[in-house]
Amino acid sequence: MSTYFEQTDTLFSITDRYPETIAVFVSNGFPQMENPEQREKFGKMITFDVALQLKKQNPDTFIDLLEEVISGERGGIDATLAKAAAKDENGLNVVGLLPCPVRIPLLEKYNTFYAEYLENGGTPVNTELKAASVGVDWVSKNLEGVTDPKDLPDLFISAGFDLFFDKEKIGKFRDQGVFEDLVKRTVENPLFAGRGFEDPEGIYSIIATVPAVFLVNTKELNGRPTPKSWKDLLDPMWEHSVSLPVGDFDLFNAILLNMHKHYGDEGIRALGRSMIQSMHPSQMVKSDRLTQNRPAITIMPYFFTKMTKSGGPMEAIWPEDGAIVSPVFMLAKKERKAELQPLVDFFSSYEVGDTMANLGLFPSLHGEVKNPLESGVPMMWLGWDSIRGGDLTAEIARLMDLFDDEYKNE
């Protein structure tokens, strides 16, 4: 049950009252809601409950996503985010997506920081930090048609490879020397020591990571051994047995790129054959309660494995060949580095890193943060050589086609 709308309301009615929900619908299976004409025509014909039945989406999960966005916009947190200087031509512009589990506490810390920052004479800031559930398309669309670096936001924060390395969007400005890594590091975090997360070219900053792990429903193994690695998932025994976070583009793109790096095109095809359905992580932790199409394995951010009931059939597995990680990148414009430095210092601070790591289980790269993982725990990440070795956006699209062909043909 929603605080803001009835499940029998039409999609158009919901989006008309709460425009901030449009991006959530678009990013979660309703692309027609993006176009105003289609949104009115299609949205007036179908109610929320019927739409989710047709898409086989979990209503409780979807309501949670919508309410998170609505409450963030209407509940006072976002309303206080540097609105005094909104659209000020001389103000700094900060844009990004924050992981859903830690967004509200991070915004509260940001508001406290910002009040003191202004008192100390800081440059006013126009801030838009939305929930990751809104989808990276929200940021991407703000960049369409931008040819002059001056029209770019001054600071970006988001997970995902596609947005930051798209040669038609932000990526094309990298080679022009527009950005610089402004994070001041004094010591390397023990968890990340020697793993090569720091950009050797000094352009991109990584402040945290989102690890993908397995959640195994032991009741659905049916005699099959518990998978211990990503390689195990490529075995034909797991066809039609795995739930994958396809809708979480940041994490799923990281999975595609890493699986291809280690197992080639056939690894992507096998992954496509393994998929039984796509779920949001908050739905995945309840997958043992489904009446049909129960996955034996769900791939999800590490955070959500902590939401499972103790003593139940769901067992979290950290892959032996490493949790695939999606970095949370921060990208700062070099020409405004002096003004941006206090903001960069805040977002790369111990306070933010500790919130990421110990409240959200998104391991932090801050040197002094005690991450809730052993220092030698295996991780699988793409690496800078692979990132800069080609056109990541084109490669993601190709791999998605390979994956889709196998999934749809099964």
Beta strands, then each sheet from edge to edge (+ up, - down):
strand 1: 92-98
strand 2: 125-131
strand 3: 155-159
strand 4: 205-217
strand 5: 242-244
strand 6: 275-278
strand 7: 297-301
strand 8: 314-317
strand 9: 323-332
strand 10: 379-380
sheet 1: 2+ 1+ 3+ 9- 4+ 7- 5- 6-
sheet 2: 2+ 1+ 3+ 9- 10-
sheet 3: 2+ 1+ 3+ 9- 4+ 8-
end
